[in-house]
Amino acid sequence: MKDVEVGKFHMAAAQKGYALNAMCYSLNAAENRAAYAADPGAYCDRYGLSQEEREAALSRDKTRLLNAGGNMYFFAKLDRAFRAPKEG
């Protein structure tokens, strides 16, 4: 993807990482976080991630996630899938 002009909408940039971001957003729900933690690969498959997106999600490497089109707000949800639930 060639450089994009700041402040302008670019369809290609918006579409890159859409599935990855949708999957990460789904992790707002506790039951989805549990499903991801139980079998991350199968959970990624539910969203049809590209190989690049899948590898980035499974590695939870922030640079790889960004390069795959991940949005920092959304992929922060990945970390929540591996935190211990709060008591009380």
PyMOL CGO cylinders between C-alpha atoms (Angstrom):
from pymol import cmd
from pymol.cgo import CYLINDER

trace = [
    CYLINDER, 0.00, 0.00, 0.00, 1.49, 3.34, -0.99, 0.3, 1, 1, 1, 1, 1, 1,
    CYLINDER, 1.49, 3.34, -0.99, 1.79, 6.21, 1.50, 0.3, 1, 1, 1, 1, 1, 1,
    CYLINDER, 1.79, 6.21, 1.50, -1.50, 7.77, 2.48, 0.3, 1, 1, 1, 1, 1, 1,
    CYLINDER, -1.50, 7.77, 2.48, -2.16, 11.46, 2.91, 0.3, 1, 1, 1, 1, 1, 1,
    CYLINDER, -2.16, 11.46, 2.91, -2.84, 12.35, 6.53, 0.3, 1, 1, 1, 1, 1, 1,
    CYLINDER, -2.84, 12.35, 6.53, -6.39, 13.49, 7.23, 0.3, 1, 1, 1, 1, 1, 1,
    CYLINDER, -6.39, 13.49, 7.23, -7.93, 11.84, 4.16, 0.3, 1, 1, 1, 1, 1, 1,
    CYLINDER, -7.93, 11.84, 4.16, -9.95, 8.64, 4.06, 0.3, 1, 1, 1, 1, 1, 1,
    CYLINDER, -9.95, 8.64, 4.06, -8.30, 5.79, 2.15, 0.3, 1, 1, 1, 1, 1, 1,
    CYLINDER, -8.30, 5.79, 2.15, -10.34, 2.68, 1.45, 0.3, 1, 1, 1, 1, 1, 1,
    CYLINDER, -10.34, 2.68, 1.45, -7.31, 0.37, 1.18, 0.3, 1, 1, 1, 1, 1, 1,
    CYLINDER, -7.31, 0.37, 1.18, -5.99, 1.51, 4.56, 0.3, 1, 1, 1, 1, 1, 1,
    CYLINDER, -5.99, 1.51, 4.56, -9.43, 1.09, 6.13, 0.3, 1, 1, 1, 1, 1, 1,
    CYLINDER, -9.43, 1.09, 6.13, -9.83, -2.42, 4.74, 0.3, 1, 1, 1, 1, 1, 1,
    CYLINDER, -9.83, -2.42, 4.74, -6.39, -3.64, 5.76, 0.3, 1, 1, 1, 1, 1, 1,
    CYLINDER, -6.39, -3.64, 5.76, -6.74, -5.38, 9.07, 0.3, 1, 1, 1, 1, 1, 1,
    CYLINDER, -6.74, -5.38, 9.07, -10.54, -5.20, 9.15, 0.3, 1, 1, 1, 1, 1, 1,
    CYLINDER, -10.54, -5.20, 9.15, -10.92, -8.87, 10.14, 0.3, 1, 1, 1, 1, 1, 1,
    CYLINDER, -10.92, -8.87, 10.14, -8.13, -8.56, 12.72, 0.3, 1, 1, 1, 1, 1, 1,
    CYLINDER, -8.13, -8.56, 12.72, -9.74, -5.51, 14.27, 0.3, 1, 1, 1, 1, 1, 1,
    CYLINDER, -9.74, -5.51, 14.27, -13.19, -7.12, 14.25, 0.3, 1, 1, 1, 1, 1, 1,
    CYLINDER, -13.19, -7.12, 14.25, -11.78, -10.17, 16.03, 0.3, 1, 1, 1, 1, 1, 1,
    CYLINDER, -11.78, -10.17, 16.03, -10.01, -8.03, 18.61, 0.3, 1, 1, 1, 1, 1, 1,
    CYLINDER, -10.01, -8.03, 18.61, -13.13, -5.93, 19.18, 0.3, 1, 1, 1, 1, 1, 1,
    CYLINDER, -13.13, -5.93, 19.18, -15.11, -9.10, 19.88, 0.3, 1, 1, 1, 1, 1, 1,
    CYLINDER, -15.11, -9.10, 19.88, -12.87, -9.67, 22.88, 0.3, 1, 1, 1, 1, 1, 1,
    CYLINDER, -12.87, -9.67, 22.88, -14.82, -7.01, 24.77, 0.3, 1, 1, 1, 1, 1, 1,
    CYLINDER, -14.82, -7.01, 24.77, -17.15, -9.85, 25.76, 0.3, 1, 1, 1, 1, 1, 1,
    CYLINDER, -17.15, -9.85, 25.76, -15.94, -12.12, 28.57, 0.3, 1, 1, 1, 1, 1, 1,
    CYLINDER, -15.94, -12.12, 28.57, -17.18, -15.28, 26.86, 0.3, 1, 1, 1, 1, 1, 1,
    CYLINDER, -17.18, -15.28, 26.86, -15.19, -14.39, 23.73, 0.3, 1, 1, 1, 1, 1, 1,
    CYLINDER, -15.19, -14.39, 23.73, -12.05, -13.74, 25.79, 0.3, 1, 1, 1, 1, 1, 1,
    CYLINDER, -12.05, -13.74, 25.79, -12.48, -17.18, 27.35, 0.3, 1, 1, 1, 1, 1, 1,
    CYLINDER, -12.48, -17.18, 27.35, -12.92, -18.78, 23.92, 0.3, 1, 1, 1, 1, 1, 1,
    CYLINDER, -12.92, -18.78, 23.92, -9.82, -17.01, 22.59, 0.3, 1, 1, 1, 1, 1, 1,
    CYLINDER, -9.82, -17.01, 22.59, -7.73, -17.99, 25.62, 0.3, 1, 1, 1, 1, 1, 1,
    CYLINDER, -7.73, -17.99, 25.62, -8.88, -21.61, 25.29, 0.3, 1, 1, 1, 1, 1, 1,
    CYLINDER, -8.88, -21.61, 25.29, -7.96, -21.93, 21.60, 0.3, 1, 1, 1, 1, 1, 1,
    CYLINDER, -7.96, -21.93, 21.60, -6.51, -18.79, 19.99, 0.3, 1, 1, 1, 1, 1, 1,
    CYLINDER, -6.51, -18.79, 19.99, -5.99, -20.41, 16.58, 0.3, 1, 1, 1, 1, 1, 1,
    CYLINDER, -5.99, -20.41, 16.58, -9.58, -21.62, 16.31, 0.3, 1, 1, 1, 1, 1, 1,
    CYLINDER, -9.58, -21.62, 16.31, -10.84, -18.22, 17.44, 0.3, 1, 1, 1, 1, 1, 1,
    CYLINDER, -10.84, -18.22, 17.44, -8.78, -16.50, 14.72, 0.3, 1, 1, 1, 1, 1, 1,
    CYLINDER, -8.78, -16.50, 14.72, -10.25, -18.91, 12.18, 0.3, 1, 1, 1, 1, 1, 1,
    CYLINDER, -10.25, -18.91, 12.18, -13.77, -17.74, 13.06, 0.3, 1, 1, 1, 1, 1, 1,
    CYLINDER, -13.77, -17.74, 13.06, -12.88, -14.32, 11.66, 0.3, 1, 1, 1, 1, 1, 1,
    CYLINDER, -12.88, -14.32, 11.66, -11.10, -15.47, 8.50, 0.3, 1, 1, 1, 1, 1, 1,
    CYLINDER, -11.10, -15.47, 8.50, -7.84, -13.71, 9.31, 0.3, 1, 1, 1, 1, 1, 1,
    CYLINDER, -7.84, -13.71, 9.31, -5.13, -13.58, 6.67, 0.3, 1, 1, 1, 1, 1, 1,
    CYLINDER, -5.13, -13.58, 6.67, -1.93, -15.47, 7.47, 0.3, 1, 1, 1, 1, 1, 1,
    CYLINDER, -1.93, -15.47, 7.47, -0.24, -12.17, 8.40, 0.3, 1, 1, 1, 1, 1, 1,
    CYLINDER, -0.24, -12.17, 8.40, -3.12, -11.18, 10.70, 0.3, 1, 1, 1, 1, 1, 1,
    CYLINDER, -3.12, -11.18, 10.70, -3.29, -14.63, 12.29, 0.3, 1, 1, 1, 1, 1, 1,
    CYLINDER, -3.29, -14.63, 12.29, 0.44, -14.76, 13.01, 0.3, 1, 1, 1, 1, 1, 1,
    CYLINDER, 0.44, -14.76, 13.01, 0.33, -11.24, 14.45, 0.3, 1, 1, 1, 1, 1, 1,
    CYLINDER, 0.33, -11.24, 14.45, -2.64, -12.07, 16.69, 0.3, 1, 1, 1, 1, 1, 1,
    CYLINDER, -2.64, -12.07, 16.69, -1.10, -15.29, 17.95, 0.3, 1, 1, 1, 1, 1, 1,
    CYLINDER, -1.10, -15.29, 17.95, 2.24, -13.59, 18.66, 0.3, 1, 1, 1, 1, 1, 1,
    CYLINDER, 2.24, -13.59, 18.66, 0.52, -10.59, 20.31, 0.3, 1, 1, 1, 1, 1, 1,
    CYLINDER, 0.52, -10.59, 20.31, 3.51, -8.59, 19.06, 0.3, 1, 1, 1, 1, 1, 1,
    CYLINDER, 3.51, -8.59, 19.06, 2.40, -4.95, 18.84, 0.3, 1, 1, 1, 1, 1, 1,
    CYLINDER, 2.40, -4.95, 18.84, 4.62, -4.11, 15.87, 0.3, 1, 1, 1, 1, 1, 1,
    CYLINDER, 4.62, -4.11, 15.87, 3.35, -7.09, 13.88, 0.3, 1, 1, 1, 1, 1, 1,
    CYLINDER, 3.35, -7.09, 13.88, -0.23, -6.21, 14.80, 0.3, 1, 1, 1, 1, 1, 1,
    CYLINDER, -0.23, -6.21, 14.80, 0.24, -2.63, 13.59, 0.3, 1, 1, 1, 1, 1, 1,
    CYLINDER, 0.24, -2.63, 13.59, 1.89, -3.80, 10.36, 0.3, 1, 1, 1, 1, 1, 1,
    CYLINDER, 1.89, -3.80, 10.36, -1.02, -6.18, 9.75, 0.3, 1, 1, 1, 1, 1, 1,
    CYLINDER, -1.02, -6.18, 9.75, -3.44, -3.25, 9.92, 0.3, 1, 1, 1, 1, 1, 1,
    CYLINDER, -3.44, -3.25, 9.92, -4.34, -3.55, 13.57, 0.3, 1, 1, 1, 1, 1, 1,
    CYLINDER, -4.34, -3.55, 13.57, -5.72, -0.61, 15.46, 0.3, 1, 1, 1, 1, 1, 1,
    CYLINDER, -5.72, -0.61, 15.46, -3.98, -0.08, 18.79, 0.3, 1, 1, 1, 1, 1, 1,
    CYLINDER, -3.98, -0.08, 18.79, -7.31, 0.36, 20.61, 0.3, 1, 1, 1, 1, 1, 1,
    CYLINDER, -7.31, 0.36, 20.61, -8.64, -2.93, 19.29, 0.3, 1, 1, 1, 1, 1, 1,
    CYLINDER, -8.64, -2.93, 19.29, -5.58, -5.12, 19.65, 0.3, 1, 1, 1, 1, 1, 1,
    CYLINDER, -5.58, -5.12, 19.65, -5.17, -4.03, 23.25, 0.3, 1, 1, 1, 1, 1, 1,
    CYLINDER, -5.17, -4.03, 23.25, -8.16, -6.33, 23.76, 0.3, 1, 1, 1, 1, 1, 1,
    CYLINDER, -8.16, -6.33, 23.76, -5.90, -9.33, 23.08, 0.3, 1, 1, 1, 1, 1, 1,
    CYLINDER, -5.90, -9.33, 23.08, -4.08, -8.72, 26.33, 0.3, 1, 1, 1, 1, 1, 1,
    CYLINDER, -4.08, -8.72, 26.33, -7.39, -8.84, 28.22, 0.3, 1, 1, 1, 1, 1, 1,
    CYLINDER, -7.39, -8.84, 28.22, -7.95, -12.41, 27.05, 0.3, 1, 1, 1, 1, 1, 1,
    CYLINDER, -7.95, -12.41, 27.05, -4.97, -13.53, 29.13, 0.3, 1, 1, 1, 1, 1, 1,
    CYLINDER, -4.97, -13.53, 29.13, -5.48, -11.50, 32.30, 0.3, 1, 1, 1, 1, 1, 1,
    CYLINDER, -5.48, -11.50, 32.30, -6.89, -13.19, 35.36, 0.3, 1, 1, 1, 1, 1, 1,
    CYLINDER, -6.89, -13.19, 35.36, -10.50, -12.18, 35.96, 0.3, 1, 1, 1, 1, 1, 1,
    CYLINDER, -10.50, -12.18, 35.96, -11.07, -9.68, 38.77, 0.3, 1, 1, 1, 1, 1, 1,
    CYLINDER, -11.07, -9.68, 38.77, -12.78, -11.01, 41.84, 0.3, 1, 1, 1, 1, 1, 1,
    CYLINDER, -12.78, -11.01, 41.84, -15.72, -9.33, 43.48, 0.3, 1, 1, 1, 1, 1, 1,
]
cmd.load_cgo(trace, "trace")
